[in-house]
Amino acid sequence: MCSVGGPTIPLMPASTSYQTGHVQLYIHKHLGLFLTKNLTWKKHISEIATKARKRLGCIQKHKYRLCRRSLEILYLTFVRPVMEYGNVMFDAGNQEDLEILTNIEKEALRTITGARYRCNIELLYNEVKWPTIEKRRELQKIATLGKIIIKKFPSYLLDDLPTFYDNARMNRRNKFASPPYHKDYYKKSFVPASIELWNQLPLDIRCIDSYKALKSRLKRDNTKKVPNYYRYGTRPLNILHTKLRLGCSDLNSDKFLIGISDTDLCSCGEIESVEHYLLECGNNLVAKVTMLDSITDILLAKGLSQQMADDMLGVDLLLKGDPILSIEENERIFKCVQIFINDSKRFT
């Protein structure tokens, strides 16, 4: 028997091989979730982390052979579902255990983008346009609670929740009464945590009466589309281009910031920043002029004036493209930049 801040829960017994009696289960796997006697999620998180690491390891063997899009699909198909099945339950687990899953996703982001170990994590998530793993667990809680409210689950589940004010005044409409709790562990469990997240939603989302529409709205509000041209180019050149965009390249200024270079100076004596490398450095001058002239021609062909083209021609355009340009035009710009990266021999 076990109890944590609630009623006593009998554990499922298991017969011994000799049928001489019963032994008490301390761990039981039910519908893919590892349930333990003390109602913690350490065992479950450890199991799914081990499984996810093995799958990610198989993907990492091909990180220089496969294109970025293929690596994204492999991760989203074979690794992420392992770490997110039942996440509305185990999100109440110990933060140190949950950090294990966060670190696996960080490693996956570095594998997909080609970034180095100390790259800024916020920039990595912005690069792939994913919500963080913690944010996705919150969204899944909201979606699951919405499914209960919309009665996609048996109605008795809604009956067992705190009072739902579906006909109250505007400030309380479609909100739940806050459930009482005496322990922080219970506060992190599904019901109180989901209700707190639900009550913080705008009224128009709380009033959605279709589960499909609710999921679509949550996805639209919390995800963005990665520009297709971010995946342009051969894998080696795409990685080098991405590293420049993320500020984790092999330029001396980037390496100096994380302590793996004694100097941040270029061989020409100036600070070797991304802007210096792409626009200002006197090294590889012919290749640089060729790149800038080609990009200027692309902008002029778009119908821009010479002044507008000169104003646009900066580091942001070379690394991130510009939304006013078409995908094909941005890809042509990225091609010019990657040809320069290759011709400069700076990273060989």
Secondary structure, 3 states (H helix, E strand, C coil): CECCCCCCECCCEEECCCCCCEEECCEEEECCEEEECCCCCHHHHHHHHHHHHHHHHHHHCCCCCCCHHHHHHHHHHHHHHHHHCCHHHHCCCCHHHHHHHHHHHHHHHHHHHCCCCCCCHHHHHHHHCCCCHHHHHHHHHHHHHHHHHCCCCCHHHHHCCCCEECCCCHHHCCEECCCCCCCHHHHCCHHHHHHHHHHCCCHHHHCCCCHHHHHHHHHHHHCCCCCHHHHCCCHHHHHHHHHHHHCCCCCHHHHHHCCCCCCCECCCCCECCHHHHHHHCCCCHHHHHHHHHHHHHHHHHCCCCHHHHHHHCCHHHHHHCCCCCCHHHHHHHHHHHHHHHHHHCCCC
